[in-house]
Amino acid sequence: APIKMASNNIGRSVLRENYDILIDHLPAEDLTVKLYGVRMLTDREKSEIQEGVRIRSEKAEKLVDALMRRGDSGLDALCEVLDASRDVMCNNLGKALGGAKGKPAGSQRIGNNWNAYQPSKMGNDQTFILGPNADKKPLLKELISVKVTDRWYELGLYLDLDQIRLDEIKSDERSVAERRLAMFKEWLLMDEKATWRHLINALEKLQLKGVVKDLIEENRLGM
């Protein structure tokens, strides 16, 4: 039987709002098998996730993208394989992903969901003291790990990229990972003064403080 698409956008909205934490914590390999078993993935999608990419986060991206295309059906299927109710998925995603333990380690709940996920030791007024390395131009390979997922388009706008070019990237590239990479490639090519500091400022405008913290630590950009 063909896979049914959702009739409304509630499920898609929940998955989109929690995209980052889903990418970070979903056991993509295991869930791919389970979701295929309940006919929520096509043969092609299953193959793309299992064989098309090697990095765990990219597997998770493809899995969540497939679920988002199915809206409510995708959310309900994820609830089923995680053995969680829709209410838990919508209001306490950390519990759904962490089982009886509740939230993922080192995180705190902000608002009604985990979309504003960040390490618990950080407050909303956290500031970052950048060192001289922040004024260097990043390499494309260093930007692959920047976890902006489906917010790559907004980030591109904050990096002063042309909206028409971003629309072209969205049309030309199929996956979120490919679009994100193309956006960063365009930024490095078009902005001769592109620096880590410029990127961090843009990420802070998007309120992605957890991403900023990881970026600073991984690339030794702080004082």
Residue frames relative to the residue before (quaternion, step in Angstrom):
aa qw qx qy qz dx dy dz
A 1.0000 0.0000 0.0000 0.0000 0.00 0.00 0.00
P 0.5050 -0.6621 0.4518 0.3202 3.62 -0.95 0.77
I 0.5373 -0.6162 0.4692 0.3338 3.54 -1.16 0.61
K 0.3470 -0.7555 0.5246 0.1835 3.57 -0.84 1.00
M 0.3347 -0.7274 0.5655 0.1974 3.55 -0.98 0.86
A 0.5720 -0.6188 0.4149 0.3431 3.60 -1.11 0.63
S 0.4330 -0.7061 0.5020 0.2489 3.55 -1.16 0.62
N 0.7859 0.1700 -0.1313 0.5799 3.62 1.21 -0.20
N 0.5734 -0.6611 0.4028 0.2682 3.54 -1.31 0.21
I 0.3482 0.7610 -0.4994 0.2242 3.62 1.18 0.15
G 0.6882 0.4820 -0.2822 0.4630 3.57 0.80 -1.02
R 0.6454 0.5217 -0.3186 0.4581 3.56 0.98 -0.86
S 0.6513 0.5252 -0.3164 0.4470 3.59 0.98 -0.82
V 0.6490 0.5149 -0.3188 0.4605 3.58 0.95 -0.88
L 0.6726 0.4902 -0.2962 0.4686 3.58 0.91 -0.90
R 0.6631 0.5083 -0.3117 0.4525 3.59 0.96 -0.84
E 0.6715 0.5136 -0.2999 0.4420 3.59 0.93 -0.92
N 0.7638 0.3290 -0.1743 0.5273 3.58 1.13 -0.60
Y 0.2143 0.8431 -0.4742 0.1359 3.56 1.30 0.40
D 0.6830 0.5233 -0.3018 0.4106 3.56 0.78 -1.03
I 0.7186 0.4375 -0.2720 0.4671 3.58 0.77 -0.97
L 0.5889 0.5525 -0.3684 0.4607 3.59 1.14 -0.56
I 0.6530 0.5106 -0.3108 0.4652 3.58 0.94 -0.89
D 0.6848 0.5072 -0.2806 0.4416 3.57 0.98 -0.88
H 0.8380 0.2890 -0.0919 0.4537 3.59 0.92 -0.86
L 0.5462 0.6279 -0.4223 0.3594 3.64 1.11 -0.30
P 0.3470 -0.7009 0.5784 0.2318 3.62 -0.95 0.84
A 0.2377 -0.8584 0.4350 0.1319 3.53 0.41 1.31
E 0.6553 0.5292 -0.3266 0.4287 3.60 0.85 -0.92
D 0.6938 0.4802 -0.2701 0.4638 3.56 0.83 -1.03
L 0.6981 0.4779 -0.2766 0.4558 3.58 0.88 -0.95
T 0.5754 0.5822 -0.3809 0.4299 3.59 1.11 -0.59
V 0.6559 0.5047 -0.3005 0.4741 3.57 0.95 -0.92
K 0.6900 0.4884 -0.2845 0.4521 3.58 0.88 -0.95
L 0.6850 0.4797 -0.2883 0.4665 3.59 0.93 -0.88
Y 0.6040 0.5254 -0.3508 0.4859 3.56 1.13 -0.58
G 0.6360 0.5577 -0.3126 0.4322 3.54 1.08 -0.79
V 0.7285 0.3554 -0.2291 0.5390 3.60 1.13 -0.59
R 0.5240 -0.6932 0.3661 0.3328 3.56 1.29 0.56
M 0.4110 0.6976 -0.4848 0.3307 3.57 1.01 0.81
L 0.7261 0.2974 -0.2174 0.5805 3.60 1.32 -0.07
T 0.4230 -0.6754 0.5366 0.2774 3.56 -1.10 0.67
D 0.6766 -0.4612 0.3680 0.4405 3.58 -1.28 0.19
R 0.6558 0.5231 -0.3095 0.4478 3.56 0.98 -0.87
E 0.6681 0.4949 -0.3061 0.4637 3.59 0.90 -0.91
K 0.6333 0.5294 -0.3276 0.4597 3.58 0.97 -0.82
S 0.6680 0.5001 -0.2942 0.4659 3.57 0.96 -0.89
E 0.6460 0.5276 -0.3222 0.4477 3.60 0.98 -0.85
I 0.6776 0.4890 -0.2914 0.4657 3.57 0.98 -0.84
Q 0.7442 0.4341 -0.2309 0.4521 3.57 0.82 -0.99
E 0.8162 0.2519 -0.0976 0.5107 3.58 0.99 -0.83
G 0.6313 0.5950 -0.3335 0.3692 3.58 1.11 -0.58
V 0.7919 0.1240 -0.0583 0.5950 3.58 1.12 -0.66
R 0.3652 -0.7490 0.5165 0.1972 3.56 -1.17 0.56
I 0.6440 0.5369 -0.3262 0.4366 3.57 1.06 -0.73
R 0.5379 -0.6701 0.4066 0.3103 3.60 -0.79 1.04
S 0.6699 0.5113 -0.3124 0.4384 3.58 0.89 -0.90
E 0.6512 0.4993 -0.3207 0.4730 3.60 1.07 -0.68
K 0.5894 0.5395 -0.3611 0.4807 3.58 1.13 -0.60
A 0.6581 0.5072 -0.3006 0.4682 3.57 0.98 -0.92
E 0.6166 0.5486 -0.3446 0.4474 3.60 1.01 -0.76
K 0.6778 0.4868 -0.2925 0.4670 3.57 0.85 -0.97
L 0.6401 0.5285 -0.3233 0.4544 3.57 1.03 -0.78
V 0.6882 0.4657 -0.2843 0.4782 3.59 0.86 -0.95
D 0.6053 0.5502 -0.3543 0.4532 3.60 1.04 -0.72
A 0.6516 0.5123 -0.3101 0.4657 3.58 0.98 -0.87
L 0.6617 0.4998 -0.3047 0.4685 3.59 0.98 -0.84
M 0.6385 0.5368 -0.3270 0.4441 3.59 1.00 -0.81
R 0.6158 0.5491 -0.3489 0.4445 3.59 1.07 -0.69
R 0.7206 0.4291 -0.2368 0.4904 3.57 1.19 -0.52
G 0.3836 -0.7797 0.4452 0.2162 3.57 1.29 0.14
D 0.8486 0.0075 0.0300 0.5281 3.57 -0.76 -1.07
S 0.6378 0.5340 -0.3311 0.4455 3.57 0.96 -0.84
G 0.6544 0.5154 -0.3076 0.4599 3.58 1.02 -0.80
L 0.6557 0.5000 -0.3107 0.4728 3.57 0.97 -0.87
D 0.6649 0.5086 -0.3080 0.4521 3.59 0.91 -0.90
A 0.6451 0.5137 -0.3220 0.4650 3.58 1.02 -0.77
L 0.6425 0.5116 -0.3230 0.4702 3.58 1.01 -0.78
C 0.6107 0.5379 -0.3399 0.4714 3.58 1.05 -0.77
E 0.6594 0.5340 -0.3056 0.4320 3.56 0.94 -0.93
V 0.7350 0.4217 -0.2535 0.4666 3.60 0.76 -0.99
L 0.6745 0.4504 -0.2932 0.5061 3.60 1.22 -0.43
D 0.3468 -0.7541 0.4789 0.2858 3.56 1.35 -0.13
A 0.5083 0.6118 -0.4295 0.4275 3.57 0.92 0.99
S 0.4816 -0.6518 0.4982 0.3083 3.57 -1.13 0.60
R 0.6248 -0.5296 0.4031 0.4081 3.56 -1.24 0.36
D 0.6040 0.5657 -0.3569 0.4334 3.59 1.05 -0.71
V 0.6541 0.4938 -0.3089 0.4826 3.58 0.99 -0.83
M 0.6518 0.5199 -0.3190 0.4506 3.57 0.94 -0.85
C 0.7084 0.4671 -0.2637 0.4587 3.59 0.96 -0.85
N 0.8174 0.3044 -0.1151 0.4753 3.58 0.96 -0.88
N 0.7955 0.1043 -0.0662 0.5932 3.60 1.18 -0.33
L 0.0910 -0.8512 0.5163 0.0248 3.52 0.57 1.21
G 0.5964 0.5820 -0.3595 0.4199 3.57 1.07 -0.71
K 0.6489 0.5077 -0.3144 0.4715 3.58 1.01 -0.80
A 0.6401 0.5357 -0.3226 0.4464 3.56 1.00 -0.84
L 0.7239 0.4291 -0.2381 0.4849 3.56 0.99 -0.84
G 0.7634 0.3808 -0.1972 0.4831 3.57 1.11 -0.65
G 0.4482 -0.7053 0.4499 0.3150 3.57 1.28 0.03
A 0.8407 -0.1680 0.1264 0.4991 3.57 -1.06 -0.75
K 0.5960 0.5879 -0.3608 0.4112 3.57 1.17 -0.46
G 0.4710 -0.6947 0.4367 0.3239 3.59 1.21 -0.29
K 0.8576 -0.1066 0.0859 0.4958 3.55 -0.74 -1.02
P 0.5999 -0.5384 0.4383 0.3976 3.58 -1.25 0.39
A 0.6161 -0.5788 0.3805 0.3749 3.58 -1.07 0.70
G 0.8463 0.2012 -0.1523 0.4692 3.55 -1.07 0.85
S 0.6446 0.5120 -0.3422 0.4531 3.59 1.11 0.47
Q 0.2062 -0.7622 0.5956 0.1478 3.53 -1.28 0.21
R 0.4566 -0.6724 0.5041 0.2918 3.56 -1.11 0.62
I 0.0672 -0.7862 0.6141 0.0123 3.56 -0.95 0.91
G 0.8086 0.1175 -0.1141 0.5652 3.57 -0.62 1.07
N 0.7527 -0.3910 0.2906 0.4428 3.54 -1.10 -0.72
N 0.7862 0.1855 -0.1423 0.5720 3.60 1.19 -0.02
W 0.6136 -0.5733 0.4149 0.3501 3.55 -1.34 -0.21
N 0.3160 0.7813 -0.4942 0.2134 3.57 1.22 0.32
A 0.7206 0.3914 -0.2308 0.5237 3.59 1.10 -0.71
Y 0.1238 0.8433 -0.5079 0.1249 3.56 1.15 0.73
Q 0.2144 0.7421 -0.6194 0.1403 3.54 -1.05 0.86
P 0.6521 -0.5142 0.3604 0.4248 3.64 -1.13 0.46
S 0.5660 -0.6630 0.3769 0.3131 3.57 -0.93 0.86
K 0.6330 0.5458 -0.3487 0.4241 3.58 1.09 -0.50
M 0.6290 0.5236 -0.3362 0.4661 3.59 1.26 -0.14
G 0.2378 -0.7527 0.5940 0.1548 3.56 -1.02 0.73
N 0.6758 -0.5016 0.3468 0.4139 3.56 -1.27 0.22
D 0.7038 0.4309 -0.2669 0.4977 3.58 1.21 -0.44
Q 0.2785 0.7866 -0.5067 0.2164 3.59 1.24 0.36
T 0.0945 -0.7763 0.6212 0.0511 3.55 -0.96 0.90
F 0.2968 -0.7608 0.5579 0.1478 3.53 -1.16 0.61
I 0.2392 -0.7615 0.5877 0.1320 3.57 -0.85 0.99
L 0.1880 -0.8241 0.5301 0.0672 3.56 -0.39 1.26
G 0.3433 -0.7330 0.5573 0.1852 3.52 -1.16 0.75
P 0.7647 -0.3873 0.2555 0.4471 3.60 -1.28 -0.09
N 0.5879 0.5907 -0.3796 0.4017 3.63 1.11 -0.55
A 0.5741 0.6144 -0.3726 0.3925 3.58 1.20 -0.49
D 0.6792 0.4815 -0.2894 0.4724 3.58 1.21 -0.39
K 0.5147 0.6129 -0.4276 0.4202 3.57 1.28 0.27
K 0.4989 -0.6363 0.4961 0.3164 3.54 -1.24 0.49
P 0.3844 -0.7356 0.5019 0.2435 3.63 -0.72 0.99
L 0.4308 -0.6491 0.5543 0.2929 3.54 -1.30 0.40
L 0.6296 -0.5553 0.3786 0.3897 3.55 -1.12 0.61
K 0.6628 0.5169 -0.3167 0.4395 3.60 0.92 -0.84
E 0.6315 0.5292 -0.3327 0.4587 3.59 1.19 -0.47
L 0.6729 0.5126 -0.2851 0.4507 3.57 1.22 -0.46
I 0.4689 0.7033 -0.4321 0.3142 3.58 1.26 -0.24
S 0.7206 0.4626 -0.2484 0.4529 3.57 1.02 -0.80
V 0.4666 0.6740 -0.4583 0.3435 3.62 1.24 -0.03
K 0.2581 -0.8353 0.4759 0.0959 3.57 -0.35 1.32
V 0.2019 0.7865 -0.5580 0.1713 3.57 0.37 1.23
T 0.2151 -0.8359 0.4830 0.1472 3.58 1.37 -0.13
D 0.8579 -0.1290 0.0718 0.4922 3.60 -0.82 -0.95
R 0.5905 0.5642 -0.3814 0.4330 3.61 1.22 0.11
W 0.2921 0.7865 -0.4939 0.2284 3.57 1.27 0.34
Y 0.6323 0.5505 -0.3341 0.4308 3.60 1.03 -0.80
E 0.6627 0.4938 -0.3004 0.4761 3.58 0.90 -0.94
L 0.6424 0.5234 -0.3230 0.4572 3.56 0.98 -0.86
G 0.6245 0.5491 -0.3321 0.4451 3.57 1.01 -0.79
L 0.6429 0.5154 -0.3179 0.4690 3.55 1.03 -0.78
Y 0.6768 0.4792 -0.2882 0.4788 3.59 0.99 -0.84
L 0.6547 0.4627 -0.3121 0.5097 3.58 1.25 -0.33
D 0.5227 -0.6945 0.3614 0.3375 3.55 1.35 0.37
L 0.3577 0.7133 -0.5202 0.3043 3.58 1.07 0.68
D 0.5711 -0.6133 0.4326 0.3325 3.54 -1.14 0.69
Q 0.5048 -0.6810 0.4404 0.2956 3.58 -0.85 0.99
I 0.6094 0.5490 -0.3563 0.4476 3.59 1.04 -0.68
R 0.6607 0.4977 -0.3100 0.4687 3.58 0.98 -0.84
L 0.6311 0.5233 -0.3319 0.4665 3.59 1.04 -0.73
D 0.6313 0.5196 -0.3298 0.4720 3.58 1.05 -0.73
E 0.6268 0.5302 -0.3322 0.4644 3.58 1.06 -0.74
I 0.6393 0.5176 -0.3190 0.4708 3.58 1.00 -0.84
K 0.6464 0.5274 -0.3120 0.4547 3.57 0.97 -0.88
S 0.6901 0.4760 -0.2686 0.4744 3.56 1.05 -0.80
D 0.7195 0.4806 -0.2498 0.4347 3.57 0.97 -0.91
E 0.7607 0.3575 -0.1850 0.5092 3.59 0.99 -0.84
R 0.4318 -0.7504 0.4480 0.2231 3.58 -0.87 0.94
S 0.8003 0.2909 -0.1491 0.5027 3.58 0.76 -1.01
V 0.6445 -0.5118 0.4006 0.4027 3.54 -1.29 0.38
A 0.6440 0.5368 -0.3244 0.4381 3.59 0.95 -0.87
E 0.6690 0.4950 -0.2951 0.4695 3.60 0.98 -0.86
R 0.6467 0.5143 -0.3140 0.4677 3.57 1.04 -0.80
R 0.6430 0.5251 -0.3177 0.4582 3.56 0.97 -0.88
L 0.6678 0.5016 -0.2979 0.4623 3.57 0.92 -0.91
A 0.6549 0.5093 -0.3082 0.4655 3.58 0.97 -0.86
M 0.6255 0.5358 -0.3346 0.4578 3.57 1.05 -0.75
F 0.6743 0.4820 -0.2974 0.4739 3.59 0.90 -0.91
K 0.6220 0.5389 -0.3388 0.4561 3.58 1.02 -0.76
E 0.6492 0.5136 -0.3036 0.4717 3.57 0.99 -0.87
W 0.6437 0.5342 -0.3182 0.4461 3.57 0.98 -0.87
L 0.6840 0.4824 -0.2853 0.4670 3.58 0.86 -0.96
L 0.6659 0.5103 -0.2948 0.4574 3.56 1.10 -0.73
M 0.7587 0.4218 -0.2076 0.4510 3.57 0.87 -0.97
D 0.7580 0.3354 -0.1872 0.5271 3.60 1.09 -0.63
E 0.2891 -0.7856 0.5262 0.1496 3.57 -0.27 1.26
K 0.7237 0.4095 -0.2336 0.5040 3.59 1.17 -0.53
A 0.2822 0.7771 -0.5134 0.2300 3.59 1.21 0.45
T 0.0450 0.8017 -0.5916 0.0727 3.59 -0.77 1.04
W 0.6675 -0.4620 0.3953 0.4298 3.54 -1.34 0.19
R 0.6299 0.5550 -0.3310 0.4308 3.57 1.00 -0.87
H 0.6304 0.5333 -0.3160 0.4673 3.56 1.01 -0.88
L 0.6692 0.4995 -0.2896 0.4679 3.58 0.94 -0.93
I 0.6590 0.5146 -0.3076 0.4542 3.58 0.92 -0.91
N 0.6303 0.5290 -0.3326 0.4608 3.60 1.00 -0.79
A 0.6556 0.5083 -0.3052 0.4677 3.56 1.01 -0.84
L 0.6556 0.5109 -0.3065 0.4640 3.60 0.98 -0.84
E 0.6450 0.5148 -0.3238 0.4627 3.58 1.04 -0.73
K 0.6096 0.5418 -0.3507 0.4603 3.59 1.09 -0.61
L 0.6811 0.4514 -0.2699 0.5093 3.57 1.21 -0.57
Q 0.4377 -0.7196 0.4311 0.3235 3.60 1.35 0.06
L 0.4286 0.6921 -0.4672 0.3450 3.59 1.11 0.67
K 0.0044 0.8618 -0.5065 0.0280 3.56 0.72 1.11
G 0.6068 0.5502 -0.3591 0.4474 3.57 1.09 -0.60
V 0.6388 0.5137 -0.3107 0.4813 3.56 1.06 -0.80
V 0.6354 0.5332 -0.3179 0.4593 3.57 1.01 -0.87
K 0.6524 0.5236 -0.3144 0.4487 3.57 0.89 -0.94
D 0.6679 0.4938 -0.2969 0.4711 3.59 0.91 -0.94
L 0.6415 0.5430 -0.3153 0.4408 3.55 1.00 -0.87
I 0.6688 0.5032 -0.2902 0.4640 3.56 0.94 -0.94
E 0.6904 0.4806 -0.2849 0.4596 3.58 0.91 -0.90
E 0.6928 0.4947 -0.2884 0.4384 3.59 0.87 -0.95
N 0.7811 0.3253 -0.1560 0.5096 3.60 1.04 -0.75
R 0.4185 -0.7454 0.4401 0.2750 3.57 1.32 0.26
L 0.2829 0.7981 -0.4799 0.2296 3.53 0.86 1.02
G 0.6098 0.5754 -0.3479 0.4195 3.59 1.25 -0.22
M 0.6252 -0.5196 0.4274 0.3956 3.50 -1.39 0.09
